[in-house]
Amino acid sequence: MSLELGNLKPRRGAKKKPKRVGRGRSSGHGKTSCRGQKGQKCRSGASQMPGFEGGQMPLVRRIPKGGFRHQKRWEIGTVNLDDLNRFDKGSVVEPQKLIDAGLVRKRVDKVKILGGGELTRSLTVKAHLFSQSAIQKIKAVGGSVETLPFRRSSKTDSVPVPEENSPSE
């Protein structure tokens, strides 16, 4: 027998007969139609919200809530010293170069250099923050450290600062 559109059938056991409720006690689904005795779930049209636990305080309300993220908080990207070994000897390492190299995410406001690992080449490292051990290790291999000023990125609105020459009220 060939398989054609006219003689397609579902696999054996793939189709189940629907449960026929309310057809008398001898059917096995009679009297209360598989809904049990009384209560909200036995009524027609009754539904409960997800997470309802029968009057008990729901789990989602029992667990402690955490988290508050201030809109104007600084987003700091961190880089360990051993990650800086990928740059050429004598090159200037700036935050934009760290972003391009994939060491720091694009959305950071500041970059901090940490002293993890060993630096094998002398570099000029420009960043917003440095750990003390990072400064010592960079200078030990003949490199230099330059601290950049903090500047808020344009992603958040900063509070306007009044100009010095403006008349005060």
ABEGO torsion letter per residue (X at the ends): XBBBAAABBBBBGABBBBBBBGAEAAAGABGAGGAEBEEAAABBGBBBBBGBAGGBBBAAAABBBBEBBBAABBBBBBBBAAAAAABBBGBBBBAAAAAAAGABBAABABBBBBABEBBABBBBBBBABBBAAAAAAAAAAGBBBBBBBBBBBAABBBBBBBBAABBBX
